Amino acid sequence: MSLEIIIGLPHLNEGPILTRACALQQTALISANALSHWSSRRGWREWAGWRLGQLSNARGLAGLCLDSAGFVAASRYGGFPWTIPDYVALAAAYPFRWWASADYCVEPEIARDREEVVDRLSRTIRANRDCRRLAEDFGIADTMMPVIQGRRPDDYERCVDALWASLRPGSPLGVGSMCRRDVHGPEGLIAVIDHLDRILPSCVRLHAFGVKGAALPFLLPYGRRIASIDSQAYGIDARRTAFRRGISKTDTLVADHMENWVSVQRTRLAARPLQLPQCQTQPPDRGPCDPWEAAIAQARAEIRELIEAGELDHDELIAPWIEQWAADIYRDGFAA
């Protein structure tokens, strides 16, 4: 089983990029954000639906996949500007090879501390379950790819445990928050993939979102585990080239970089796997000793359980509740 390179496309407009992607006959990935329509009719910019007409341009591609744009939504808009039903309706509008569940990324610029990371894991679990339920209504559950999130390797395991019932033999499992991750270290790319390789049954294969091509040689030892990666890194290279040469970053220039990028990745896939260092492991978390801090931790855990169970919305603002929730816990038990 070979690892597949999926080309991330910036848009589906007719032109040099799409024409070259069709000629390369590589599966492509489009972001929900790239298919968004925005309106300023009411005096401010707001999301106004999907540009579904764009999807007809994709018929010449070898295959098309859909990403929920979790990082872009968090970094640019502070959250998804569309609802989960909106997103699943988009997934149902085209025969995507697979479409990724909505998820809540945990890169350091998005989740700035450990508590926020764990909060976003619960939101990811709930979003996966909501996508699955709606996918069954639309009849597209077979093409939905669950997505797991994490900062540390055991974070991903928590998502796997919660979503175990939705993992299907032979179907890919998306691994998020990978594109800005170092290759090595206890929270590095290798550590995450190695941990998942050890805990998952052999029939579950992974799609690693946004993995840079330079990391490919380190992933080759996991060729039976990793089904695919995607990247749009060629666009960054095209921007640098345009800046260095003092020229415009045209779609033709981007298409040239895309074709060269695909060629380089194919060469990397044919190379010998690199010798991997022994993966470092993170020590387990120790709960707080202070009774009030322990009450805060328990309050957070209980609220997360409600989010995962669907008792609270996955976008619910929970910060104002935590201290009052913890006060009840402290009064009922910790102060005794």
Phi, psi and omega in degrees: 000124183263154178279130183263136175265121179253131182274121171283125181257140179285338180193175177243025178294144173296135181156191187302321184293310181294319179300317180291321178297320177295319181294325181287341180053044173254142173300142182241159178234131176241143179272144175303327180296325180292341180257010183277145173252134182240146183230144174243021185301326183265012176100354176217160183279126179217153180293137187226026176113191184253148173268077187292335179300333179299329186295333180294338179286347186273001187298334182275355180285154177296334179177155180227134176243161183236133177249146184281353178067038184299317181291314179299316180299318181289317186280326185264325186244354183078011181152173180293126176281349177247163180271167175299315176301323176301314184293317181293327175297321175297315180300331181276353186274356183206149179282068179298144174301313168209157174229136186277139172302151170298144182211167182241103185294160185230026175304152184305326180286347179257308179252102193273351175213173186297321181297320180292324176302309183293323175303317184286336172296316179297320178294323177296317179300314180295318181296321176300314182294321178294319178298318180298315181298314181290325178298322178295323177296322181275351182076027182236024181296330183292338180258000177284132176254113175300149179235130177253153184231163176171159170260316180255158180305320182287343172298315180298324179296324177299317178295318178302313180301318183288331185253015187307320184294338183265359178278125185245133179306131178087345179267147182286155175239121183281138179244111185268175179057046182252335193290335180253017186267139173296156178289316186255175177101167184295340176245017184281173181304313182296317181300319180293310182295319180297319180296315179294325179298327182280332186260342184266147173295155187297339182283350180265119179250157190248146164247121181261115184287130168068025180287128180291149182301329181296340179275350184305314181303331180282341181269344183303324176299343179255027185302330178280342181267321186268119179280321187195161168228163173227158176198151171237029183297334180300332178294323177293318178299320179296321179295318179296318179298315180299318179295316182295323182272350182070037181236172179281147175274084182279164177296331177294317177298316179297319180297321177298317179293324178297314180297318178295320180299315179300318179299317180296319181294322177297321177295318179297322180294333181275353183281167176286141178299144176282150175290125183271139173287160177293131183288136175275151180244151178275138173294149181293152177294140172252132182294157180294146179274327181294131183302320181292317178296325176294323177294320176300314181299318180292322178299315179300316182297318181292321179294320178298321178298322179293321177297312181297326181278353180087008178283336173236149179293147183290347175257009183300136175279113187254346185305317181296341184271338196299313184293321178293319177299315180295324180298320178296317179297315182298315182293325185277343186209312188289333182275351183289000000 
